[in-house]
């Protein structure tokens, strides 16, 4: 039995984008959506809370506004709200313990070329036993689709083919859960799956000073991964309309 998708929201632009992406994903999966807001008491009043408003009142207001926004855009979707008083990371992990997917907002790229170091999202990703999707601010539904031709109205965007799903593959330690998630995402969208494996070619040895008859095959310049077809065989049996391909990169 499929479980609900859980989205963590905090009233930010990133949180709103995550909530709407999660709602669309819940519709694709035929599940409900649980909107979670985690708050905790501070020893001193925080400047972000309006005067005359308690921390709990403010948390409830943020949650109501997030749920109202999603319900307006997706009136047929079953939505549950949940207010949790706990530390942010612990509360989100607990709320998503039985979820099919946890969705969070992300502020974009940090100085290290990844999601913001020290952010709640990154700490949740590092500790979660459930799949986690990070959604950036400004993301809209049409971003999931190929560019539409001129004259296509916003209502027709869902009919435009989806972009391919990209799977980052590590062949020495492949993760079956990640592979299965990628195949499932491609199947639900009716699109193709591209597996990308990054590898470093073996160094080419310097030519010998004295030529001699070669013994055995020439040295390899780096081999393309051979384990992908074997590893992905169980999921290839499920039809992925766009097919699969592997693109080694350096």
URZILIN-V379133 format. One record per residue. N is the residue number from 1. PHI is phi as a letter, one per 20 degrees, with the letter a starting at -180 (* if undefined). Layout:
<<N;PHI> <N;PHI>>
This chain:
<<1;*> <2;f> <3;e> <4;f> <5;e> <6;d> <7;c> <8;e> <9;c> <10;c> <11;n> <12;e> <13;f> <14;f> <15;f> <16;f> <17;f> <18;f> <19;f> <20;f> <21;f> <22;f> <23;f> <24;f> <25;f> <26;f> <27;f> <28;f> <29;e> <30;m> <31;d> <32;e> <33;c> <34;d> <35;e> <36;d> <37;c> <38;d> <39;c> <40;b> <41;f> <42;d> <43;f> <44;c> <45;g> <46;e> <47;f> <48;f> <49;e> <50;g> <51;f> <52;n> <53;c> <54;f> <55;f> <56;f> <57;g> <58;f> <59;f> <60;f> <61;f> <62;f> <63;f> <64;f> <65;f> <66;f> <67;f> <68;f> <69;f> <70;f> <71;f> <72;f> <73;e> <74;c> <75;f> <76;e> <77;e> <78;f> <79;c> <80;d> <81;d> <82;b> <83;d> <84;c> <85;e> <86;a> <87;f> <88;g> <89;f> <90;f> <91;f> <92;f> <93;f> <94;f> <95;f> <96;d> <97;g> <98;d> <99;e> <100;f> <101;a> <102;d> <103;d> <104;c> <105;e> <106;c> <107;e> <108;o> <109;e> <110;e> <111;f> <112;e> <113;m> <114;c> <115;f> <116;g> <117;f> <118;n> <119;f> <120;g> <121;g> <122;f> <123;f> <124;f> <125;g> <126;f> <127;d> <128;f> <129;e> <130;d> <131;f> <132;c> <133;d> <134;d> <135;c> <136;e> <137;f> <138;n> <139;f> <140;c> <141;g> <142;f> <143;f> <144;f> <145;d> <146;f> <147;g> <148;e> <149;f> <150;g> <151;n> <152;e> <153;f> <154;g> <155;f> <156;e> <157;g> <158;g> <159;e> <160;f> <161;g> <162;f> <163;f> <164;f> <165;e> <166;d> <167;d> <168;e> <169;d> <170;d> <171;f> <172;f> <173;c> <174;f> <175;d> <176;f> <177;f> <178;f> <179;f> <180;f> <181;f> <182;f> <183;f> <184;f> <185;f> <186;f> <187;f> <188;f> <189;e> <190;m> <191;c> <192;e> <193;c> <194;d> <195;e> <196;d> <197;d> <198;e> <199;b> <200;d> <201;f> <202;f> <203;f> <204;e> <205;f> <206;f> <207;f> <208;f> <209;f> <210;d> <211;f> <212;b> <213;f> <214;f> <215;d> <216;n> <217;f> <218;f> <219;f> <220;f> <221;e> <222;o> <223;e> <224;f> <225;f> <226;d> <227;e> <228;f> <229;f> <230;f> <231;f> <232;e> <233;g> <234;f> <235;e> <236;f> <237;f> <238;e> <239;f> <240;d> <241;g> <242;e> <243;n> <244;c> <245;b> <246;c> <247;c> <248;f> <249;c> <250;d>>
